[in-house]
């Protein structure tokens, strides 16, 4: 794996006995000796430590020096209310292309005189290209030399509070800069597991020390990509490249909730972003297909690529699973698929699993309620 990138925690993963796999150009831990099932359940009951240092960290500031100018500039590319995002707060959003597809989904934080954006590892190049081309009035810089750690689960607050005493004062989606042993930590109360928790940006040279200090705590265990995937799927969250891509619009992906009223048709700052005509029309009129939750009957999971049919036999596929697996917390299989939008919840459809059509019910998401601290 000599051609793969390594995060600042790579050596720690090896010492902890992680099974390493290629992911988004990085050599990453998919699981530790405890295994995916135990790692998943540990995160739900205590606290899991995830290495998300492969993700991109980007700073955007207006050349004018005015934060309001940077906010309005970002709104030219991102269809969410950034001008209304208060200092010290973070918001979920996405870059769109001219066809209304999603270039990437990301987190945007207002840090007073600039915006801090966290992007998917596999989309760093596309994101930076879109930001630099679309924001000639801003400085856009990828942050070098900082790792990113996610601490997730009901025990995350107490664990981080031993190092950052005012961590419990952070509300969901708050961001702030704190010092730990003279090191600047960029902290947000957020994550991608459906659990309460934090994401912590830390200089590479101190990432291992911070991770080891957290792992010394009895409630904190290392968690790999395998459990991260089952946790986010139970939470009904999209994985870029699987559930969303440049062909998928926010409306189709059931992400319209992320576009505030002020950016929609009739709003004070409606439109003005790539693909706005399609995106806003779909929010108003609906789409022909949508991302839906599926609960397969029985114990057999319906994984990515499984074709979905309307009937037990005959006919053409009506959709395809984009993410699927077994949910350790719900103790049942679960899946997400793009299906005709007019199929009501509770409808039964059929997934072709190894040549046999098995029934699955369309259900609301998330599969397990989130436990964010709001």
N, C-alpha and C positions, 0 to 999 in steps of 0.2 A: 504493500500500500504506500510505496515511497512517493507516489505522485499525488497523494491526497493531502489536503491541508490538515493542520492539527490545531485544536483550541489550546488555550493556556492550561486546561485541566487534563490534557492527554496522558501525561505520565501518571497522574493520580488514578485515572480510569484503569490503567494497566496494573497498578499496585493493588487496586481493589478487586481485580480478577474479572473485569468486564469482558464480555464478548463484543468485539469491535466489528463494525460493518461500514461500508462506504455509504455516505448520505450527503447529498447536495454538495459533493466535492470534498467532504471532510471524513476523516476516520473517527467514527462516533460510537459510543457504547449503546448497544441495543438492549442489553440486560446485564445484570450482575449475578453472582451465584445464587441469590435468593430466588430469582426467576421472575418472569413478567407478572404472574398472578399475585404473588406476595408483594411485589413492588407497587402494583396498582392498589391493592387493599391497604397497604401501609400508608400511601398518600392520602387515601380517604379517611383513615382513622388517626393519623399522626402528622408527619411532615415528610415530604419527599424533596430531595435536592436534585435539580436537573441542570446539566450543562447545556445552555443555549447560546454558547459563545460563537457558534457558527453563524448566527443571525447577524444582519448588517445593522450598524448604528450610524446615523447620518445627522448632521447639524445643518440647519437652514436659517440664514439670517438675511435681512434686507440690506442691500448696499446703502440705502438711505439711513440705516441705523434705527428706523422706526419699526417696532414689532407689528404694528397694524398693517404696514405695507407688506411684510412677509406673510401675514395671515391671508390677506386678500390675494397675494400672488399664489399661495398654495391652493386657494379655492379655485384658481383657474385650472387646476389639474385634479383636484380631489373634491368629490361632491358632498362634503359634509360641512357643518358650521364650524369653521376654524377661527373666524373673526370673533365669534362669541365664546371661544374656549378660554376660560379664565387662567391667569398665571397659576402654576402649580397644579394644573389639571391635565388629564390625558384623555384621548378619544380614539375609538376605533374608526378606521376609514379605509379607502382603497383608491389606487390610481386607476383611471379608466382610459381606454383607447378610443380612437375616433368612431369605432363601431359599437361602442358601449360595452365592450368586454372588459374584464378585470385584469389589469397588468400585474397587480399585486395587492394583497391586503396588508395593512400596517397599523402601527400605533403611533399617534402624534401627541407630543407633550409640549405645552407652553411653558418655557423656562424663563419668561420675563423679557429677555432681549434676543432670544432665538427659539427655534423649535427643534426638539429632539425627536427623531423618527426611528423606529425599529422596524426593519423589513425582513422578509424571508430570505434565508441563505441562498436558495436557488434562484432568486430574482434580483440580487444586488445589482448586477450589471444593467439589467433592464430598468430598474428603478432609478439608478443614478443617471442613466441616459435620458430618461423621461424628465427627471427633475431639472437637469442641467439645460436641456433643450427648451423646456417650458418656463424656466425661471431666469431669464437673462438679467433681471433686476435683483437677483439674490446671490449670495455665496452658498454653494452646496458642497459640503465636505464630508466624506466618509471618515468616521472616527477611527484612527489607528490605535492599536495596542491596548484595547480594552476588552476584557472578557464579559460574559453575561451569565448570571446564575439565576435560576428560578427556584424559589422556596415555596412549596405549595402544600396546603392541607390545614386541618383545624389546629395543628400545633405550630404552624409557621409563625404566628404572631409572637407567641411566648419565646420561641427560639431566637428570632431576630431581636427581640427586646433585650436579650442578655448582652447583645453587642451594640444595639442602637436603642437606648432606653425609651425614646419617644415614638418608636415604630407603631405602637397601638393607636397613636393619634392620627395616623394616616387613614383616611376613608378610601373606599373603593375608587380607583382611578386618580387618587392623589399622587403627585410626584414631588420629589424633593432631593436635595443634596445633603448628605450627612458625612461626618468623619468617623472613621474607625481606625484607631492606632495610627493617626496621621494620614490616612488614605481617604481620598474622596470617593464616596459611594453614591451612585446615582440610583435612587430607589423609586420604584412605582409600586403601588398596591394593585397588582393585576396579575394575570397569568392566563394559561390556556388549558386549564384542567376542569373548570367549573368549581374549583375550590377557592376559598380565601387564600391569599398568599401575596408574595412579592417577587418582583424581578429586580435584580441588583447588578448594575454595570460597575465593574471594578477594574483597575489597571491590571494588565496581564501579569505583571510581576507579583501581584498580591492575591490573584484569584485563587491559587492553590491554598494559600494560608487561610483565606476566608472560608473556602469550602471545607478544609480540614477542621477548622474551629467549629463550624456548624455541625459537621459529621461526628464530632465528639459528644454532641448532645444526644441524650438517649432517644428522643423522639424523631431524630432526623436520620434518614437512610438515603443512599444514592439510588436514583431511578433512571432507567435507560429509555431509549426511544420506543421500545415495545409498549411499555406501560403508558408512556406519554400519549401514544396513539389511542389506546383503549380509553384513557381518561378523557381526551378531547372528544372522542366519538360519543361517549356517554353524555357529554355536555352538549352535543349537537353542533359542534364547531367545525368549520370548514378547514380542510388541509389543501393548501395551494398545490395545483398540479394534479389533484385528484377530484376534489369537489368543486373547485373553481379554476378558471383559466381565462385566456384571452378571448375565448369564444363565448364565455358565460357572462351574462349581464347580472347586475345586482338584483334586479327583480326576479330573474330566474333562480338565482341562488338563495332567495328568501332573505336577502340582506337589506331590504328596503328600510328596515327599522333604523339603519345607521345613517340614513339621509334625513336630516332634520327638516321641519316644515319650511324654514326660511330659505332652503335651497331647492325646494320643490316648486312646481308650477304655481304661480300666484304669490310666492314668497318674496320677501324684500330683496334677496340675492339669489333668485332662482337661476338655475342653469349656468352657462358660461364655462363648462368643463367639457373635455372631450367626450363625445357620444351622448351629450345631454338630451338631444332630441329623442333618441330611443329610450334612454334610461327614464326620463320623466314621463314619456308616453306609457311605458310599461307600469310605472308606479300608479298612474291614473287609471289605466284601462286593463291592467293585468297582463299575464303572459300565457302562452299556450302550454308551457311546461314549467315545472317548478321542482326545486329540491325538496324531497319529502322523506319523512322518517318511516322505516319499515320495522316491524317486529315479526320475524319469521316464526312460524309455529314449529314446535319441536325443538331440538337442540342443535341442529345443523346450521352453522353460520352461512350467510350469503355474502361472499367476499367481493372485492372490487372486480368488475368485469362481468358479473352474473347478469344475464339478460332477463328482463321482467316481461311477463305476458299477462294479458287480461283474463285469459281462461286457462283451464287445466290442460287443454290440448288444442292444437291448431292455432292459426292466426300468426301475425307478425309481432315481433317484440314492440312493446310500448315504452320501454325505458331500459336503463342499465344501472347497476349498483356502482357508486363511485367510492364508497368506503363501507366496509362491513367487517364484522367479527363478533367475538363473544364479549359481553360486558360482565366483568367479574362482580361489580357492585349490584347490578340488576339481575345477575345470575341467569342470563338469557342472551340469545343472539340478537343483534341489532344491525341495521344497515341504513345508509342514505342512498337515494336514487333520484334521478330526474325522471318524472312521470307527468302525464297529462294533468294540467292544473285543475281541471274540473272534476277529478275523481275525489269524492268526499272522504274525509277521515272515517276510518272504520271499514272502508272497502277492502276486499280481499283480492290480492293479485298473486301471481305465481312466478317464482324464480327458478330458472333452469340450473339445478345443481347436479353436475356430472350426469347430464342426460335425463334427469327426472325433475318434473315440475313440482315444486313444493310451495305450499301456501304461505303468504305473509300478509299482515294487516297494516294498512296505512295508519300511522299514529302521529300525534303531535310531538315536536321536539322541544326541549331536550329529553333524552331518555331517562335522565336522572336530574332532579332540580339542582340548580347551582346554589352554592352556599357562600356567595360573596358577602363581605362585610360592608354594607352600604351606609 
